[in-house]
Amino acid sequence: APAGGDPSSVEDDDSLPTYKDAFPPLPEKPLPEGVQETENAWTTKIKPLKSSIITQVFHVPLEERKYKDMNQFGEGDQAKVCLDIMHKTGAHLELSMAKDQGLSIMVSGKYDAVMKARKEIVSRLQTQASATVAIPKEHHRFVIGKSGEKLQELELKTATKIQIPRPDDPSNQIKISGTKEGL
């Protein structure tokens, strides 16, 4: 997928061809002379293999960076945080300083690992903002989804933390915290 591309365009591992589909076995015995094979496994059209590894680039503007000490790029707290994110998520991170002193972070890995790394990057390397939204209680279940799946999906896609009041709480205020763009 292209950098910053639409995550929905990445297919699940289930839809990828198996090794046997992609590389059919060669015929065991040669055919007798004069007999031609009607269908050769190597000439039939095979769907191209899709990579299960994606790469996305995230940009953290200077004014939203938590660690602004530019003297020792690649050292200190920021580097420790990035190493920790790589170990936690299994994604590969590459950092570079943009001309505007913002931070560009290229994240590669499986889709889930990249999304988890993005969430970690946002929460640990970028300053946080928060907003409160009033949503009627009867609609909270649609935000949460079955077993909290919709809520987790929303948090992953937007790299935010969404706090919904408990069912016994009379409040209808939902608090969202994360980056300005995620809100």
TORRO-957193 format. One record per residue: residue number from 0; residue in one letter; x, y, z of N, C-alpha, C, O, CB in turn. Coordinates in steps of 0.2 Angstrom, whole numbers. Each point is the difference from the previous one (the first is absolute). Glycine has a CB too. Layout:
// residues N
<kegu NUM, A, <X, Y, Z>, <X, Y, Z>, <X, Y, Z>, <X, Y, Z>, <X, Y, Z>>
...
***
This chain:
// residues 183
<kegu 0, A, <4, -6, 0>, <-4, 6, 0>, <4, 6, 0>, <6, 0, 3>, <-15, -6, 3>>
<kegu 1, P, <7, 11, -9>, <5, 6, 0>, <0, 4, 6>, <-5, -1, 4>, <2, 2, -16>>
<kegu 2, A, <8, 3, 14>, <1, 3, 6>, <-7, 4, 2>, <-2, 4, -4>, <15, -4, 2>>
<kegu 3, G, <-15, -1, 8>, <-6, 4, 2>, <-6, -3, -4>, <-6, 4, 0>, <13, 6, 3>>
<kegu 4, G, <-7, -16, -6>, <-5, -2, -4>, <-6, -2, 4>, <0, 0, 6>, <8, -4, -15>>
<kegu 5, D, <-14, 2, 5>, <-6, -2, 3>, <1, -7, 3>, <1, -5, -4>, <-8, 12, -4>>
<kegu 6, P, <7, -8, 15>, <1, -6, 3>, <-5, -6, -2>, <2, -6, 0>, <3, 12, 10>>
<kegu 7, S, <-11, -4, -12>, <-5, -4, -3>, <2, -4, -6>, <-3, -5, -2>, <-6, 12, 8>>
<kegu 8, S, <14, -4, -10>, <2, -3, -6>, <5, -6, 1>, <1, -4, -4>, <-3, 15, -1>>
<kegu 9, V, <4, -12, 12>, <5, -5, 1>, <-5, -6, 2>, <-4, 0, 4>, <13, 8, 0>>
<kegu 10, E, <-7, -14, -8>, <-4, -6, 1>, <2, -4, 6>, <6, 1, 2>, <-8, -1, -14>>
<kegu 11, D, <-3, -4, 15>, <2, -4, 6>, <4, -6, -3>, <0, -1, -6>, <-10, 4, 12>>
<kegu 12, D, <14, -6, -1>, <4, -6, -2>, <-4, -5, -3>, <2, -4, -4>, <6, 7, 13>>
<kegu 13, D, <-15, -4, -7>, <-4, -5, -2>, <-1, 0, -8>, <-1, -5, -3>, <-5, 5, 14>>
<kegu 14, S, <6, 6, -14>, <-1, 0, -7>, <6, -1, -4>, <0, 0, -6>, <-9, 8, 9>>
<kegu 15, L, <15, -8, 0>, <6, -1, -4>, <1, -7, -2>, <-3, -5, 4>, <8, 14, 3>>
<kegu 16, P, <-2, -10, -13>, <0, -7, -2>, <5, -4, 4>, <5, 3, 3>, <-7, 0, -15>>
<kegu 17, T, <1, -10, 13>, <5, -4, 4>, <6, -1, -4>, <0, 1, -6>, <-10, -7, 12>>
<kegu 18, Y, <15, 3, -3>, <6, -2, -4>, <-1, -5, -5>, <2, 1, -6>, <4, 1, 16>>
<kegu 19, K, <-11, -6, -9>, <-1, -6, -5>, <-4, 4, -6>, <1, -3, -6>, <-2, -6, 15>>
<kegu 20, D, <-3, 14, -8>, <-4, 3, -5>, <5, 4, -4>, <0, 0, -7>, <-10, 0, 14>>
<kegu 21, A, <15, 4, -4>, <4, 4, -4>, <6, -4, -3>, <2, 2, -6>, <-5, 7, 14>>
<kegu 22, F, <5, -15, -6>, <5, -4, -3>, <-2, -7, 0>, <1, -4, 4>, <7, 12, 1>>
<kegu 23, P, <-12, -9, -11>, <-3, -7, 0>, <6, -5, -2>, <5, 2, -3>, <-16, 3, -1>>
<kegu 24, P, <10, -11, 6>, <6, -5, -1>, <1, -2, -7>, <-5, 1, -4>, <2, -6, 15>>
<kegu 25, L, <9, 4, -13>, <1, -2, -7>, <-2, -7, -1>, <-1, -4, 4>, <11, 11, -4>>
<kegu 26, P, <-12, -9, -7>, <-2, -7, -1>, <5, -5, 2>, <6, 1, -1>, <-13, 4, -9>>
<kegu 27, E, <5, -10, 13>, <4, -6, 2>, <4, -3, -6>, <6, -1, 1>, <-14, -1, 9>>
<kegu 28, K, <4, -1, -15>, <3, -3, -5>, <-1, 3, -7>, <-5, 4, -1>, <3, -14, 7>>
<kegu 29, P, <7, 10, -10>, <-1, 3, -7>, <-5, -3, -4>, <-1, -6, 1>, <13, 9, 0>>
<kegu 30, L, <-16, 0, -5>, <-5, -2, -4>, <3, -4, -6>, <6, 2, -2>, <-14, 7, 6>>
<kegu 31, P, <5, -15, -6>, <3, -4, -5>, <0, 5, -7>, <-4, 5, 0>, <-1, -16, 5>>
<kegu 32, E, <10, 9, -9>, <0, 4, -6>, <-6, 0, -4>, <-4, -5, -1>, <16, 2, 0>>
<kegu 33, G, <-14, 9, -2>, <-6, 1, -4>, <-6, 2, 4>, <-5, 2, -3>, <10, -11, -5>>
<kegu 34, V, <-4, 8, 14>, <-6, 2, 5>, <1, 7, 2>, <6, 1, 3>, <-8, -13, 0>>
<kegu 35, Q, <-2, 17, -4>, <1, 7, 3>, <-5, 1, 6>, <-6, -3, 0>, <9, 7, -11>>
<kegu 36, E, <0, -1, 16>, <-4, 2, 6>, <-5, 6, -2>, <2, 5, -3>, <7, -9, 11>>
<kegu 37, T, <-16, 3, -6>, <-5, 5, -2>, <1, 6, 4>, <-1, 5, -3>, <-7, -14, -1>>
<kegu 38, E, <10, 8, 10>, <0, 6, 5>, <7, 0, 4>, <1, -5, 4>, <-14, 6, -4>>
<kegu 39, N, <17, 4, -1>, <6, 0, 4>, <-1, 4, 6>, <-2, 6, -1>, <9, -8, -10>>
<kegu 40, A, <-5, 0, 17>, <-1, 3, 6>, <4, 7, 0>, <-2, 5, 3>, <0, -16, 3>>
<kegu 41, W, <7, 11, -10>, <4, 6, 0>, <-2, 6, -5>, <2, 6, 1>, <8, -13, 2>>
<kegu 42, T, <-15, 5, -7>, <-2, 5, -5>, <-7, 3, 2>, <-2, 5, -3>, <8, -11, -6>>
<kegu 43, T, <-9, 2, 14>, <-7, 3, 2>, <1, 7, 4>, <6, 1, 3>, <-10, -13, -3>>
<kegu 44, K, <0, 16, -1>, <0, 6, 4>, <0, -1, 7>, <-5, -3, 3>, <-1, 9, -13>>
<kegu 45, I, <10, -3, 14>, <1, 0, 7>, <-1, 7, 3>, <3, 4, -3>, <4, -15, 3>>
<kegu 46, K, <-11, 12, 5>, <-1, 6, 3>, <7, 2, 3>, <3, -4, 3>, <-15, 2, 0>>
<kegu 47, P, <14, 9, -4>, <6, 2, 2>, <0, -1, 8>, <-5, 2, 3>, <7, 6, -13>>
<kegu 48, L, <4, -9, 13>, <0, 0, 7>, <0, 7, 3>, <4, 4, -3>, <3, -15, 3>>
<kegu 49, K, <-11, 12, 5>, <0, 6, 3>, <4, 0, 6>, <0, -5, 4>, <-11, 7, -8>>
<kegu 50, S, <15, 3, 6>, <5, 0, 5>, <-4, 1, 7>, <-5, 4, 0>, <14, 1, -7>>
<kegu 51, S, <-8, -8, 12>, <-3, 1, 6>, <3, 5, 4>, <-2, 2, 6>, <-2, -14, -6>>
<kegu 52, I, <10, 15, -2>, <3, 5, 3>, <-2, 7, -3>, <0, 1, -6>, <10, -9, 8>>
<kegu 53, I, <-11, 12, 2>, <-2, 7, -2>, <4, 5, 3>, <4, -1, 5>, <-16, -2, -6>>
<kegu 54, T, <13, 9, -2>, <4, 5, 2>, <-4, 7, 0>, <-4, 1, -4>, <14, -7, 0>>
<kegu 55, Q, <-10, 9, 10>, <-4, 7, 1>, <5, 5, 3>, <4, -2, 4>, <-15, -4, -3>>
<kegu 56, V, <10, 12, -3>, <4, 5, 2>, <-4, 5, 4>, <-5, 2, -2>, <13, -3, -7>>
<kegu 57, F, <-6, 2, 16>, <-3, 5, 4>, <4, 6, 1>, <6, -1, 1>, <-12, -9, 5>>
<kegu 58, H, <3, 16, -5>, <4, 6, 1>, <-3, 3, 6>, <-6, 1, 2>, <8, 1, -14>>
<kegu 59, V, <3, 0, 17>, <-1, 3, 6>, <2, 7, -1>, <6, 1, 1>, <-5, -12, 6>>
<kegu 60, P, <-5, 16, -7>, <2, 7, -1>, <4, 2, 6>, <-1, -2, 6>, <-8, 5, -13>>
<kegu 61, L, <14, 2, 6>, <4, 2, 6>, <-4, 3, 6>, <2, -2, 6>, <7, 5, -14>>
<kegu 62, E, <-14, 0, 7>, <-4, 3, 6>, <-4, -6, 3>, <-2, 1, 6>, <1, 10, -12>>
<kegu 63, E, <1, -17, 3>, <-4, -5, 4>, <5, -6, 2>, <-2, -5, 3>, <-8, 7, -10>>
<kegu 64, R, <17, 0, 6>, <5, -5, 3>, <0, 0, 7>, <1, 5, 3>, <5, -4, -14>>
<kegu 65, K, <-5, -7, 14>, <1, 0, 8>, <8, 1, 1>, <1, 4, 5>, <-11, -12, -3>>
<kegu 66, Y, <14, 5, -6>, <7, 1, 1>, <3, 4, -5>, <0, -1, -6>, <1, -10, 11>>
<kegu 67, K, <1, 18, -3>, <2, 5, -5>, <8, 1, 0>, <2, 4, -3>, <-14, 1, 4>>
<kegu 68, D, <15, -9, 3>, <8, 1, 1>, <3, -3, -7>, <0, -6, -1>, <-1, 5, 14>>
<kegu 69, M, <3, 6, -17>, <3, -2, -6>, <7, -1, 0>, <3, -3, -5>, <-12, 9, -1>>
<kegu 70, N, <13, -5, 11>, <7, -1, 1>, <2, -7, -1>, <5, -1, -4>, <-5, 11, 11>>
<kegu 71, Q, <-3, -15, -5>, <2, -7, 0>, <-6, -4, -4>, <-3, -4, 4>, <11, 5, 7>>
<kegu 72, F, <-9, 0, -17>, <-5, -4, -4>, <3, -7, 0>, <5, -2, -1>, <-8, 12, -6>>
<kegu 73, G, <-2, -14, 9>, <1, -8, 0>, <3, -2, 6>, <1, -6, 1>, <2, 7, -12>>
<kegu 74, E, <-3, 4, 16>, <2, -2, 7>, <-6, 2, 5>, <-4, 3, -2>, <17, -2, -1>>
<kegu 75, G, <-12, -3, 9>, <-4, 3, 5>, <-7, -4, 0>, <-1, -5, -2>, <7, 16, 1>>
<kegu 76, D, <-11, -7, 4>, <-7, -3, 2>, <-3, -2, -7>, <-3, -5, 0>, <2, 12, 11>>
<kegu 77, Q, <1, -2, -16>, <-4, -2, -6>, <3, -6, -3>, <-5, -4, -2>, <3, 16, 0>>
<kegu 78, A, <8, -14, 2>, <3, -6, -3>, <-2, -6, 4>, <-2, -5, -3>, <11, 11, -2>>
<kegu 79, K, <-9, -5, 12>, <-2, -6, 4>, <-8, -1, -1>, <-2, -6, 0>, <11, 9, 9>>
<kegu 80, V, <-13, 2, -10>, <-7, -1, -1>, <-1, -4, -6>, <-4, -5, -1>, <1, 16, 7>>
<kegu 81, C, <7, -9, -12>, <-1, -3, -6>, <2, -7, 0>, <-3, -5, -3>, <5, 16, -3>>
<kegu 82, L, <4, -13, 9>, <2, -7, 1>, <-5, -4, 4>, <-2, -6, -2>, <14, 10, 2>>
<kegu 83, D, <-15, -1, 5>, <-6, -3, 4>, <-6, -2, -4>, <-3, -5, 0>, <7, 11, 10>>
<kegu 84, I, <-6, -1, -15>, <-5, -1, -4>, <1, -6, -5>, <-4, -4, -1>, <1, 17, 2>>
<kegu 85, M, <9, -13, -4>, <2, -5, -4>, <0, -7, 3>, <-3, -5, -3>, <10, 13, -3>>
<kegu 86, H, <-5, -9, 12>, <0, -6, 4>, <-7, -2, 2>, <-2, -6, -1>, <13, 9, 5>>
<kegu 87, K, <-15, 2, -2>, <-7, -1, 2>, <-5, -3, -6>, <-4, -4, 0>, <6, 13, 9>>
<kegu 88, T, <-1, -5, -15>, <-5, -1, -6>, <3, -5, -5>, <-4, -3, -4>, <0, 14, 6>>
<kegu 89, G, <11, -12, -3>, <2, -4, -5>, <1, 4, -7>, <2, -3, -5>, <-7, -7, 11>>
<kegu 90, A, <3, 17, -5>, <1, 4, -6>, <7, 3, -1>, <3, 0, 6>, <-15, 2, -6>>
<kegu 91, H, <14, 0, -6>, <7, 3, 0>, <-1, 7, -1>, <-4, 3, -4>, <9, -13, -1>>
<kegu 92, L, <-1, 14, 9>, <-1, 8, 0>, <6, 3, -3>, <6, -2, 2>, <-14, 1, 8>>
<kegu 93, E, <8, 6, -14>, <5, 4, -2>, <-2, 7, 1>, <-5, 2, -3>, <9, -11, -6>>
<kegu 94, L, <1, 13, 12>, <-2, 7, 2>, <5, 4, -5>, <6, -1, -1>, <-10, -2, 13>>
<kegu 95, S, <1, 9, -14>, <4, 5, -3>, <-3, 7, 2>, <-6, 1, 1>, <9, -9, -11>>
<kegu 96, M, <2, 13, 10>, <-2, 7, 2>, <-2, 3, -7>, <4, 0, -5>, <4, 0, 16>>
<kegu 97, A, <-14, 3, -11>, <-2, 4, -6>, <3, 7, 0>, <3, 2, 6>, <-14, -9, -6>>
<kegu 98, K, <11, 11, -5>, <3, 6, 0>, <-3, 5, 5>, <3, 4, 2>, <-1, -6, -14>>
<kegu 99, D, <-9, 1, 13>, <-3, 4, 5>, <1, -2, 7>, <-4, 2, 4>, <-5, 0, -13>>
<kegu 100, Q, <13, -7, 10>, <2, -2, 7>, <-5, -5, 2>, <0, -2, 6>, <6, 12, -3>>
<kegu 101, G, <-11, -12, -7>, <-5, -5, 2>, <3, -7, -1>, <6, 0, -2>, <-15, 8, -2>>
<kegu 102, L, <6, -13, 7>, <3, -6, 0>, <-4, -5, -5>, <-6, 0, 0>, <9, 2, 12>>
<kegu 103, S, <0, -5, -17>, <-3, -4, -5>, <2, -7, 3>, <6, -2, 1>, <-6, 10, -11>>
<kegu 104, I, <-5, -12, 10>, <1, -7, 3>, <-3, -5, -5>, <-6, 0, -2>, <6, 4, 14>>
<kegu 105, M, <4, -8, -15>, <-2, -5, -5>, <-1, -7, 4>, <5, -2, 3>, <1, 8, -13>>
<kegu 106, V, <-12, -9, 9>, <-1, -6, 4>, <-2, -5, -5>, <-4, 0, -4>, <0, 6, 14>>
<kegu 107, S, <8, -12, -9>, <-1, -6, -5>, <-2, -6, 4>, <3, -1, 6>, <5, 6, -14>>
<kegu 108, G, <-12, -9, 6>, <-2, -6, 3>, <-7, -3, -2>, <-3, 3, -5>, <10, 0, 15>>
<kegu 109, K, <-9, -8, -7>, <-7, -2, -1>, <-5, 5, 2>, <2, 4, 4>, <1, -16, -2>>
<kegu 110, Y, <-9, 12, -5>, <-5, 6, 1>, <-1, 1, 7>, <0, 6, 2>, <-5, -9, -13>>
<kegu 111, D, <4, -2, 15>, <-2, 1, 7>, <6, 3, 4>, <-1, 4, 4>, <-7, -14, -5>>
<kegu 112, A, <14, 7, -1>, <6, 3, 4>, <1, 7, -2>, <1, 4, 5>, <4, -15, -5>>
<kegu 113, V, <-6, 13, -6>, <0, 7, -2>, <-5, 5, 3>, <2, 5, 3>, <3, -9, -14>>
<kegu 114, M, <-11, 1, 12>, <-5, 4, 3>, <1, 1, 8>, <-1, 5, 3>, <-7, -9, -12>>
<kegu 115, K, <11, -2, 12>, <1, 1, 7>, <6, 4, 1>, <0, 4, 5>, <-4, -15, -3>>
<kegu 116, A, <9, 11, -6>, <6, 4, 0>, <-2, 8, 0>, <2, 4, 3>, <5, -13, -8>>
<kegu 117, R, <-12, 10, 0>, <-2, 7, -1>, <-3, 2, 6>, <1, 6, 2>, <-3, -8, -14>>
<kegu 118, K, <-3, -2, 15>, <-3, 2, 7>, <5, 2, 5>, <0, 5, 4>, <-10, -12, -7>>
<kegu 119, E, <15, 2, 3>, <6, 2, 5>, <4, 6, -1>, <1, 4, 4>, <0, -16, -3>>
<kegu 120, I, <0, 13, -8>, <4, 6, -2>, <-4, 6, 3>, <3, 5, 3>, <2, -11, -13>>
<kegu 121, V, <-11, 6, 8>, <-5, 6, 2>, <0, 1, 7>, <1, 6, 2>, <-8, -8, -12>>
<kegu 122, S, <6, -3, 14>, <0, 1, 7>, <6, 2, 4>, <0, 3, 5>, <-10, -11, -6>>
<kegu 123, R, <16, 5, -2>, <6, 1, 3>, <5, 5, -3>, <4, 3, 4>, <-5, -14, 0>>
<kegu 124, L, <0, 13, -10>, <4, 5, -3>, <-3, 7, -2>, <3, 5, -2>, <4, -15, -2>>
<kegu 125, Q, <-14, 10, 4>, <-3, 6, -2>, <-4, 2, 6>, <-3, -3, 4>, <2, -1, -16>>
<kegu 126, T, <0, 11, 13>, <-4, 3, 5>, <-7, -2, -1>, <-2, -1, -6>, <10, 11, 8>>
<kegu 127, Q, <-12, -10, 3>, <-7, -2, 0>, <-5, 5, 1>, <2, 5, 3>, <2, -16, 1>>
<kegu 128, A, <-9, 11, -8>, <-6, 4, 1>, <-6, -4, 2>, <0, -6, -1>, <5, 15, -8>>
<kegu 129, S, <-10, -6, 11>, <-6, -3, 2>, <-6, 4, -2>, <0, 6, 0>, <6, -13, 9>>
<kegu 130, A, <-11, 3, -10>, <-7, 3, -1>, <-5, -4, 3>, <0, -6, 1>, <4, 11, -12>>
<kegu 131, T, <-10, -2, 13>, <-5, -3, 3>, <-6, 1, -5>, <-2, 5, -2>, <6, -4, 14>>
<kegu 132, V, <-8, -7, -13>, <-5, 0, -5>, <-7, -2, 4>, <1, -6, 3>, <7, 4, -14>>
<kegu 133, A, <-13, 5, 10>, <-6, -2, 3>, <-4, -5, -5>, <-2, 3, -5>, <1, 8, 12>>
<kegu 134, I, <0, -17, -5>, <-3, -5, -5>, <-6, -3, 5>, <2, -3, 5>, <9, 1, -13>>
<kegu 135, P, <-17, 2, 6>, <-5, -3, 4>, <1, -7, 2>, <3, -4, -4>, <-11, 11, -2>>
<kegu 136, K, <7, -9, 12>, <1, -6, 3>, <-2, -6, -5>, <4, -5, 0>, <-5, 10, 12>>
<kegu 137, E, <-5, -4, -15>, <-2, -6, -4>, <4, -2, -6>, <-1, -5, -3>, <-10, 8, 7>>
<kegu 138, H, <16, 2, -6>, <4, -1, -6>, <7, -3, 2>, <4, -1, -4>, <-10, 10, -1>>
<kegu 139, H, <7, -9, 12>, <7, -2, 2>, <2, -7, -2>, <5, -2, -2>, <-7, 10, 12>>
<kegu 140, R, <-4, -12, -10>, <2, -7, -2>, <2, -1, -7>, <4, -5, -2>, <-13, 2, 10>>
<kegu 141, F, <7, 8, -13>, <2, 0, -7>, <8, 2, 0>, <3, -3, -4>, <-15, 5, 0>>
<kegu 142, V, <14, 2, 8>, <7, 2, 1>, <4, -6, 2>, <6, -1, -2>, <-9, 14, 4>>
<kegu 143, I, <1, -16, 3>, <3, -6, 3>, <1, -6, -4>, <5, -3, -1>, <-9, 8, 12>>
<kegu 144, G, <-2, -6, -14>, <0, -6, -4>, <-1, -7, 4>, <1, 0, 6>, <5, 7, -15>>
<kegu 145, K, <-6, -12, 5>, <0, -7, 3>, <6, -1, 4>, <6, 0, -3>, <-14, -4, -6>>
<kegu 146, S, <8, 2, 15>, <6, -1, 5>, <5, 5, -1>, <6, -1, 1>, <-8, -11, -2>>
<kegu 147, G, <0, 18, 0>, <5, 6, -1>, <4, 0, -6>, <5, 4, 0>, <-5, -5, 12>>
<kegu 148, E, <-2, -3, -17>, <4, 0, -6>, <0, 6, -4>, <6, 2, -2>, <-8, -14, 1>>
<kegu 149, K, <-3, 16, 0>, <-1, 6, -3>, <4, 5, 3>, <4, 4, -3>, <-15, -7, -1>>
<kegu 150, L, <11, 3, 11>, <4, 5, 3>, <7, -1, -1>, <4, 5, -1>, <-13, -4, 10>>
<kegu 151, Q, <12, -7, -8>, <7, -1, -2>, <2, 1, -7>, <5, 3, -1>, <-6, -12, 10>>
<kegu 152, E, <-3, 8, -14>, <1, 2, -7>, <1, 7, 0>, <4, 3, -4>, <-11, -13, 0>>
<kegu 153, L, <2, 14, 7>, <0, 7, -1>, <6, 3, 4>, <4, 5, -3>, <-16, -5, 3>>
<kegu 154, E, <14, -3, 5>, <6, 2, 4>, <7, -1, -5>, <4, 4, 0>, <-10, -6, 12>>
<kegu 155, L, <6, -4, -15>, <6, -1, -4>, <0, 4, -6>, <5, 3, -2>, <-6, -15, 6>>
<kegu 156, K, <-5, 13, -7>, <0, 4, -7>, <2, 7, 2>, <3, 4, -4>, <-12, -11, -1>>
<kegu 157, T, <7, 10, 10>, <1, 7, 2>, <6, 1, 4>, <1, 6, 2>, <-14, -4, -3>>
<kegu 158, A, <16, -7, 4>, <5, 1, 5>, <-2, 4, 6>, <4, 4, 2>, <4, -6, -12>>
<kegu 159, T, <-14, 1, 12>, <-2, 4, 6>, <-2, -5, 6>, <-1, -6, -1>, <-3, 15, -7>>
<kegu 160, K, <2, -7, 13>, <-3, -3, 6>, <-7, 2, 1>, <-1, 6, 1>, <13, -8, 5>>
<kegu 161, I, <-17, -2, -6>, <-7, 2, 0>, <-3, -2, 7>, <0, -7, 1>, <-1, 7, -14>>
<kegu 162, Q, <-1, 4, 17>, <-3, -2, 7>, <-7, 1, 0>, <-2, 6, -1>, <13, -3, 6>>
<kegu 163, I, <-15, -8, -5>, <-7, 0, 0>, <-2, -1, 7>, <2, -5, 4>, <-3, 1, -16>>
<kegu 164, P, <-4, 8, 15>, <-2, -1, 7>, <-4, -7, 1>, <-3, -3, -5>, <2, 15, 6>>
<kegu 165, R, <2, -15, 5>, <-3, -7, 1>, <-8, 1, 0>, <-3, 5, 0>, <13, -8, 7>>
<kegu 166, P, <-13, -3, -9>, <-7, 0, -1>, <-4, 3, 6>, <-5, 3, 0>, <6, -13, -7>>
<kegu 167, D, <2, 9, 14>, <-4, 3, 6>, <2, 7, 1>, <-3, 4, 4>, <3, -15, 1>>
<kegu 168, D, <4, 14, -9>, <2, 7, 0>, <-5, 4, -4>, <-1, -1, -6>, <13, -1, 8>>
<kegu 169, P, <-15, 8, 1>, <-5, 3, -3>, <3, 5, -6>, <-4, 3, -4>, <-3, -3, 14>>
<kegu 170, S, <13, 1, -10>, <3, 5, -5>, <0, -3, -7>, <0, -6, -1>, <8, 10, 10>>
<kegu 171, N, <-9, 0, -14>, <0, -1, -7>, <6, 2, -3>, <1, 0, -6>, <-13, 0, 6>>
<kegu 172, Q, <17, 2, 4>, <7, 3, -3>, <5, -5, -1>, <2, -4, 4>, <-5, 14, 2>>
<kegu 173, I, <5, -10, -13>, <5, -5, -2>, <7, 4, -1>, <0, 5, -3>, <-9, -13, -2>>
<kegu 174, K, <14, 6, 9>, <6, 4, 0>, <5, -4, -5>, <1, -6, 0>, <-2, 10, 12>>
<kegu 175, I, <4, 0, -17>, <4, -2, -5>, <7, 3, 1>, <0, 7, 0>, <-9, -9, -8>>
<kegu 176, S, <14, -1, 9>, <7, 3, 0>, <5, -3, -5>, <0, -6, -1>, <-2, 8, 14>>
<kegu 177, G, <6, 2, -15>, <5, -2, -5>, <3, 6, -4>, <0, 5, 3>, <-6, -16, -4>>
<kegu 178, T, <8, 10, -5>, <3, 6, -4>, <-6, 4, -2>, <-6, -2, 0>, <16, -5, -4>>
<kegu 179, K, <-8, 13, 2>, <-5, 5, -3>, <-4, -3, -6>, <-6, 1, -1>, <13, 9, 6>>
<kegu 180, E, <-3, -13, -9>, <-3, -3, -6>, <-4, -6, 1>, <-5, -1, -4>, <15, 5, -2>>
<kegu 181, G, <-9, -8, 11>, <-4, -6, 2>, <-6, 2, 3>, <-5, -4, -1>, <15, -2, 3>>
<kegu 182, L, <-11, 12, 1>, <-6, 2, 3>, <-5, 2, -5>, <-5, 3, 1>, <11, 1, 9>>
***
